[in-house]
Amino acid sequence: HTTAEILRTIEAAQKRNDIPFCVFKPSGISPVQLLTDVSDGKPLDEEDRREWALVLGRMEKICAAAAKAGVPVLIDAEESWMQPAIDDMADTMMARFNVKEAIVFNTIQLYRHDRLAFLKASHAKAVAGNYHIGVKLVRGAYMEKERARAEEKGYRDPIHADKPSVDRDYDDALRYCAVHRD
């Protein structure tokens, strides 16, 4: 149902100048646990592999429709424990649909201490793959949840220690994008 709604928003945006892009959360087209399992590299059973193929098909359908309509589509970021699967899907879709221009955009949450390096690596991958990188830069949205989970699970907090560090990375990311704009 979510995929159909996203496709309707792409169709509406194609007809209206006041809707410049469409955006969606990958957790709307995939079970959250599946995004987490794929991100963790967990072996998938037959049912999960079938469901993951459906998720990839939904992502493909959305991005193909956006490319055909000439409407940029922004893939929202989610919590760090499911973001690797989302990043992989976004990279695959950018390599396929961003050959002439950026249509597919991944969201980079710069309140995470690893995302400035991720931005630079994503750009290098796009240059090597001869496609345009599309990024939406944000500071972030899940700080309390991220910190609580890191403490509960006993891993390093993925969030910067303080706001000045977040602002520094955000500003550096903006500068990096301005310098490397195609």
URNOR-V610628 format. One record per pair of residues at least 6 apart in sequence whose C-alpha atoms are under 7 Angstrom apart, sorted by sequence separation. I is the first residue (numbers start at 1). GAP is how many residues later the second one is. D is the distance in Angstrom with one decimal. If there is no record, write none. Layout:
{{I GAP D} {I GAP D}}
This chain:
{{13 6 5.0} {66 6 6.2} {77 6 6.7} {97 6 6.7} {98 6 6.6} {109 6 6.7} {110 6 6.7} {126 6 6.0} {150 6 6.1} {160 6 6.1} {13 7 6.6} {66 7 6.2} {97 7 6.9} {108 7 6.6} {126 7 5.7} {150 7 5.2} {13 8 6.7} {63 10 7.0} {94 10 5.5} {123 10 6.1} {147 10 5.7} {93 11 6.7} {10 12 6.2} {9 13 6.6} {90 16 5.9} {143 16 6.8} {30 25 5.7} {2 26 6.0} {3 26 6.4} {29 26 6.2} {2 27 6.3} {108 27 6.8} {139 27 6.9} {106 28 6.2} {107 28 5.6} {108 28 6.2} {109 28 6.4} {110 28 6.1} {111 28 5.1} {29 29 6.8} {105 29 4.1} {106 29 4.9} {107 29 4.6} {108 29 5.1} {109 29 5.0} {110 29 4.8} {111 29 5.3} {63 30 6.8} {67 30 6.4} {73 30 6.1} {74 30 6.1} {75 30 5.9} {76 30 6.7} {77 30 5.2} {102 30 5.4} {104 30 5.9} {105 30 4.8} {106 30 6.1} {107 30 5.9} {108 30 6.1} {109 30 5.2} {110 30 6.3} {72 31 4.3} {73 31 5.1} {74 31 4.7} {75 31 5.1} {76 31 5.3} {77 31 6.6} {99 31 6.9} {101 31 6.0} {102 31 6.3} {105 31 6.4} {109 31 4.7} {139 31 6.6} {71 32 6.7} {72 32 5.9} {73 32 6.2} {74 32 6.1} {75 32 6.2} {77 32 7.0} {99 32 4.5} {102 32 5.3} {98 33 5.4} {99 33 6.1} {95 34 6.8} {98 34 5.2} {67 36 6.2} {95 36 5.7} {94 39 6.6} {63 41 6.7} {39 42 6.7} {39 43 5.4} {39 44 6.8} {36 45 5.8} {39 45 4.9} {113 45 6.1} {36 46 4.4} {39 46 4.7} {112 46 5.3} {113 46 5.7} {35 47 5.1} {38 47 5.8} {112 47 4.3} {113 47 5.2} {111 48 5.6} {112 48 5.7} {26 49 6.9} {111 49 5.8} {21 50 5.6} {22 50 6.4} {23 50 5.5} {24 50 6.6} {25 50 6.2} {26 50 7.0} {35 50 6.0} {21 51 4.9} {22 51 4.8} {23 51 4.5} {24 51 5.6} {25 51 5.0} {21 52 5.8} {22 52 6.1} {23 52 5.9} {24 52 5.8} {23 53 6.7} {116 53 6.2} {3 55 6.5} {7 55 6.3} {14 55 5.9} {111 55 4.9} {10 56 6.2} {110 56 6.2} {14 57 6.3} {116 57 6.2} {7 58 7.0} {13 58 6.8} {110 59 6.2} {110 60 5.6} {10 61 6.5} {79 63 6.6}}
